Amino acid sequence: MPRPALPVICALLVILWTNLAGSDAVAQQPVLSETDGIPPESTFERFAPLAEAGDPEVQHFLGYMYFYGEGVDLDFDKAHYWFHMAAEEGELKSMRNLGLFHARAIHGIPRKYYDPQEANLWFSLATANARDAQRSSVAIANYQNFLATDTGELMKSTPQHEIGKTVYVTFCAGCHGFDGHSSYPLAPSFALGESLEKTDALLLRNIGRALNERPHPVDDIPRPALLATLGYIRNELYAKSTPPQLSASLLVTPSARPVADRTQIRLGEKIYLQFCGGCHGFNGISAYVNSPSFALGERMHKSDEELASSIRNGRGEMPSWEFMMKPPEIDALVSFVRTFEQAYASGIDNRLRPDPDHFFRFTPISRRGPGQFHNLPTGN
């Protein structure tokens, strides 16, 4: 995939520099007015017109729906399209998702999207946000370097003591982080010492071989410059590392709650996929308007006891599950439901979760007679 033209990058940086507040959260969007007297029934029908009208937050949301096949058929091309539309309007989460797309950060992303330079570009632009002026300036400098066509001239114009940092910022920082804390799990965090137990010779060899689909700038950058880069990684990023600072404009931070143990989360996931995912979405995006989308934080302001009560006693069209779930299972289900909001905020580095073989899905009242519901196999 060709690199974006310089005017596009400049426009994005201007947007990032001036975008202090960001878009309203998707969950705050109202249900659209009726069209031809028919109110929207599905989550997609509710939000698609807003995305078409140019709302970048909603465009990002549609990209997520298509990427995970939530409320729509899974379609990577459409997911990529909507993430691009949102990113070009300054949506930071979409920029990060494009980085994840082009890095093929999880299994299942088609090979055709792999482009390490695009991944580095979008990860870096996602970092360039107005809430961290220092990091913004680094990202801007990065892409002035990134767009340089003559690497030799770049090296000549760089002071000797700055070469290691310049090469790292230009070719590595998007994926491995400007502060050494990586942008996604498959990229080592040098600030934590990951991969640094290896010798310099082995690290240089890994770069040349493009280990794990990394780009390999060794053909363009002289060996002394690469050695200087390794020195910068070891002596600056690792030796002087500080804990990572997550940008509030990149991640939505749910209300602080005690973290459930992994066993409880796994139990909750198993129950959720069978009893809840058919209506609320296997990744937390509901199929129908009247089913809360937990990934958007809907109903997440309720206490654990209120959520557990809804599960036990039923709510609206949802029946009571009191006689099908034990109290510890309901507690585990509540704990798992609370993981969706952070998963949505963190991006598409969360694994693609296949639908279970059998699950419950309830037809909305507008599509059935009162009191009817049914259990559907996957795909129906």
C-alpha positions in Angstrom: 0.0 0.0 0.0 1.5 3.4 -0.9 2.3 5.9 1.8 -0.2 8.7 2.3 0.7 11.9 0.6 2.4 14.6 2.7 -0.7 17.0 2.6 -2.8 14.2 4.1 -0.3 13.6 6.9 -0.1 17.4 7.6 -3.9 17.7 7.6 -4.1 14.8 10.1 -1.5 16.4 12.4 -3.4 19.7 12.3 -6.6 17.9 13.3 -4.8 16.1 16.1 -3.2 19.3 17.4 -6.5 21.1 17.6 -8.8 18.3 18.6 -8.8 18.8 22.4 -12.3 17.4 23.3 -12.8 14.7 20.7 -16.2 13.3 19.6 -19.1 12.5 21.8 -19.2 8.9 22.9 -21.1 6.5 20.7 -23.2 5.4 23.6 -24.5 9.0 24.0 -25.9 9.1 20.5 -29.7 9.2 20.4 -31.8 6.6 18.6 -32.5 8.1 15.2 -35.8 9.5 14.2 -38.2 7.3 12.3 -37.6 7.0 8.6 -40.8 6.6 6.5 -42.6 6.1 9.8 -40.4 3.0 10.7 -38.1 3.3 13.7 -34.7 1.6 13.5 -34.7 -1.9 14.9 -31.1 -3.0 14.6 -28.0 -1.3 16.1 -26.7 -1.0 12.5 -29.8 0.8 11.3 -29.5 3.1 14.3 -25.9 4.2 13.7 -25.2 3.8 9.9 -26.8 7.1 8.9 -24.7 9.0 11.5 -21.6 7.4 10.1 -22.6 8.3 6.5 -23.2 11.8 7.7 -19.5 12.0 8.8 -19.5 11.4 12.6 -16.0 9.9 13.1 -16.8 8.3 16.5 -19.7 6.4 14.9 -17.6 5.6 11.8 -15.1 4.0 14.2 -17.9 2.1 15.8 -19.1 0.7 12.4 -15.5 -0.3 11.7 -15.6 -2.3 14.9 -18.9 -3.9 14.0 -17.7 -5.0 10.6 -14.3 -6.2 12.0 -16.0 -8.5 14.6 -19.1 -9.3 12.6 -21.3 -7.8 15.4 -24.8 -7.0 14.1 -23.5 -7.2 10.5 -21.7 -9.8 8.5 -17.9 -9.8 9.2 -16.3 -7.8 6.4 -12.6 -6.7 6.8 -12.8 -4.4 3.7 -15.7 -2.5 5.2 -14.0 -2.4 8.6 -10.8 -1.0 7.1 -12.9 1.5 5.1 -14.7 2.9 8.1 -11.6 3.0 10.3 -9.9 5.0 7.5 -12.8 7.4 7.3 -12.7 8.0 11.0 -8.9 8.2 11.2 -8.8 10.9 8.4 -11.1 13.0 10.6 -8.8 12.7 13.6 -10.3 9.7 15.5 -7.4 8.4 17.5 -8.8 5.0 18.3 -9.3 4.4 14.5 -5.7 5.4 13.9 -4.6 2.8 16.4 -6.8 0.2 14.8 -5.3 0.9 11.4 -1.9 0.3 13.0 -3.2 -3.0 14.4 -4.7 -3.9 11.0 -1.5 -3.3 9.0 0.6 -5.0 11.7 -1.8 -8.0 11.6 -1.7 -7.9 15.4 -4.1 -10.8 15.8 -4.7 -14.1 14.0 -7.4 -13.8 11.4 -6.5 -10.4 9.8 -5.9 -11.2 6.1 -2.4 -11.1 4.8 -3.2 -8.5 2.2 -3.4 -5.8 4.9 0.1 -6.4 6.1 2.2 -3.3 5.7 4.7 -2.5 8.4 5.3 1.1 7.3 1.6 1.8 7.3 1.4 0.2 10.8 4.2 2.4 12.0 2.6 5.5 10.5 -0.8 5.0 12.1 0.5 3.9 15.5 2.6 7.1 15.6 -0.3 9.3 14.5 -2.4 7.8 17.2 0.2 8.9 19.7 0.2 12.5 18.4 -2.6 13.9 20.5 -3.0 17.3 22.0 -3.0 16.0 25.6 0.7 15.2 25.4 2.5 18.0 23.6 5.9 16.4 24.0 4.8 13.2 22.4 3.0 15.1 19.7 6.2 16.9 18.7 8.0 13.6 18.6 5.4 12.1 16.3 5.5 15.1 14.0 9.3 14.9 13.8 8.9 11.2 13.1 6.8 11.7 10.1 9.0 14.5 8.7 11.7 11.8 8.8 9.4 9.0 7.6 8.5 10.9 4.5 12.1 11.7 3.6 13.0 9.9 0.3 16.7 9.8 0.8 17.8 7.9 3.9 21.5 8.8 3.2 20.8 12.5 3.3 18.7 12.0 6.5 21.7 10.3 8.1 24.1 13.0 6.9 21.9 15.8 8.3 21.5 14.2 11.7 24.0 15.0 14.5 26.1 11.9 15.4 24.8 11.7 18.9 21.1 11.9 17.7 21.4 9.1 15.0 20.2 6.3 17.3 17.2 8.2 18.5 16.4 9.4 15.0 16.4 6.0 13.5 14.3 4.6 16.3 11.7 7.3 16.2 11.5 7.1 12.4 11.4 3.3 11.9 10.6 1.7 15.3 8.6 3.9 17.6 5.2 3.5 16.0 5.1 -0.2 17.0 7.5 -0.4 19.9 6.4 2.9 21.5 8.1 6.4 21.7 8.8 5.6 25.4 9.6 2.0 24.7 6.2 0.7 25.8 4.8 -1.1 22.7 1.6 -0.3 20.8 0.4 -3.9 20.8 1.3 -7.2 22.5 3.3 -8.8 19.6 5.8 -5.9 19.6 8.4 -6.1 22.4 8.4 -3.3 25.0 12.0 -2.3 25.2 11.4 -0.2 28.3 10.5 -3.4 30.1 13.6 -5.2 28.8 11.7 -7.5 26.4 14.0 -9.1 23.8 17.0 -7.2 25.3 18.4 -10.4 26.8 19.7 -11.1 23.3 23.1 -10.0 22.1 23.4 -7.0 19.8 24.5 -9.4 17.0 21.3 -11.4 17.4 19.1 -8.4 17.5 20.7 -7.0 14.3 20.3 -10.4 12.7 16.6 -10.4 13.7 16.1 -7.0 12.1 17.7 -8.1 8.9 15.5 -11.2 8.8 12.3 -9.3 9.5 11.5 -11.5 12.5 7.8 -12.0 13.1 6.8 -9.8 10.1 8.7 -6.8 11.3 10.0 -4.3 8.7 13.7 -4.6 7.9 15.3 -1.2 7.2 18.8 -2.8 7.3 19.1 -2.4 3.6 18.6 1.3 3.8 20.3 2.2 7.1 24.1 1.8 7.6 25.2 -0.7 10.2 26.8 2.0 12.4 23.4 3.7 12.5 21.7 0.5 13.5 24.2 -0.1 16.3 23.5 3.5 17.5 19.9 2.6 17.5 20.5 -0.4 19.7 22.5 1.7 22.0 19.6 4.2 22.3 17.2 1.3 23.1 19.5 -0.2 25.7 20.8 3.0 27.3 17.8 5.3 27.1 14.6 3.5 26.6 15.5 0.6 29.0 17.9 2.1 31.4 15.9 5.3 32.0 12.4 3.8 31.5 9.3 5.0 33.3 5.9 3.4 33.6 3.7 3.9 30.5 1.3 6.8 30.4 -2.0 6.0 28.6 -3.7 8.9 26.9 -7.2 9.6 28.2 -8.1 10.6 24.6 -7.2 7.2 23.3 -8.8 4.9 25.8 -12.1 5.2 27.5 -11.5 4.3 31.2 -14.5 2.5 32.8 -15.3 3.2 36.4 -12.6 1.7 38.6 -13.8 -1.7 40.0 -12.1 -4.6 41.7 -10.6 -6.9 39.0 -12.2 -10.3 38.9 -9.9 -13.4 38.8 -9.3 -15.1 35.4 -11.2 -18.2 36.4 -14.3 -16.2 37.2 -13.9 -14.3 33.9 -13.6 -17.5 31.9 -16.7 -18.9 33.6 -18.6 -15.7 32.9 -17.5 -15.8 29.2 -18.7 -19.4 28.8 -22.1 -18.5 30.2 -22.4 -15.2 28.3 -21.7 -16.8 24.9 -24.5 -19.3 25.4 -27.2 -17.2 27.1 -26.5 -13.6 26.3 -24.3 -13.2 23.2 -27.1 -13.9 20.7 -28.8 -10.6 21.6 -26.1 -8.5 23.2 -23.4 -9.5 20.8 -20.5 -11.9 21.3 -18.2 -8.9 21.5 -20.6 -6.7 23.3 -22.4 -5.0 20.3 -26.1 -5.9 20.3 -28.0 -7.0 17.3 -31.1 -4.9 18.2 -31.7 -1.4 19.5 -33.5 -2.5 22.6 -30.6 -4.8 23.7 -27.9 -2.8 25.5 -24.4 -2.9 23.8 -22.1 -3.5 26.8 -19.1 -2.5 24.7 -20.5 1.0 24.6 -20.9 1.1 28.3 -24.7 0.8 28.1 -26.1 -0.3 31.5 -22.5 -0.4 32.9 -23.4 2.5 35.3 -25.5 0.0 37.2 -24.1 -1.7 40.3 -23.1 -5.4 40.2 -26.2 -6.2 42.3 -28.5 -4.3 39.9 -27.1 -6.2 36.9 -27.3 -9.5 38.7 -30.9 -8.7 39.6 -31.8 -8.1 36.0 -30.3 -11.5 35.1 -32.1 -13.3 37.8 -35.5 -11.6 37.4 -35.5 -10.6 33.7 -35.9 -7.2 32.2 -38.0 -6.0 29.4 -38.0 -8.7 26.7 -35.3 -10.6 28.5 -36.6 -13.5 30.5 -35.5 -14.6 34.0 -32.5 -16.8 34.1 -32.8 -17.5 37.8 -33.6 -21.2 37.3 -30.9 -21.8 34.7 -27.9 -20.2 36.5 -26.5 -20.6 39.9 -25.7 -17.4 42.0 -21.9 -17.8 41.5 -22.5 -18.2 37.7 -24.5 -14.9 37.7 -21.7 -13.2 39.6 -19.2 -14.5 37.1 -21.4 -13.3 34.2 -21.6 -9.8 35.6 -17.8 -9.7 35.9 -17.3 -10.8 32.3 -19.9 -8.3 31.0 -17.8 -5.5 32.5 -14.8 -6.5 30.3 -16.4 -5.4 27.0 -16.1 -1.7 27.5 -12.4 -1.8 28.0 -12.0 -4.3 25.1 -13.8 -1.9 22.7 -11.7 1.0 23.9 -8.4 -0.8 23.5 -9.1 -1.7 19.9 -8.9 -4.7 17.6 -6.0 -6.5 19.2 -8.7 -8.5 21.0 -9.0 -11.9 19.5 -11.8 -12.8 17.0 -14.2 -14.8 19.1 -16.2 -17.5 17.1 -19.9 -17.9 17.7 -20.8 -20.9 19.9 -22.5 -23.9 18.3 -25.8 -23.1 20.0 -27.0 -19.9 21.7 -30.2 -18.1 22.7 -31.5 -15.3 20.5 -34.8 -13.6 21.2 -36.8 -12.1 18.3 -38.0 -8.5 19.0 -41.6 -8.0 19.8 -42.1 -6.2 16.5 -41.1 -9.4 14.7 -43.0 -12.0 16.7 -46.1 -12.7 18.7 -46.1 -12.0 22.5 -44.4 -14.7 24.7 -42.5 -16.4 21.9 -38.8 -17.0 21.9 -36.5 -19.6 20.4 -33.0 -21.1 20.5 -31.1 -20.7 17.3 -28.0 -22.4 16.0 -25.0 -20.4 14.8 -25.7 -18.4 11.6 -29.4 -18.1 12.0 
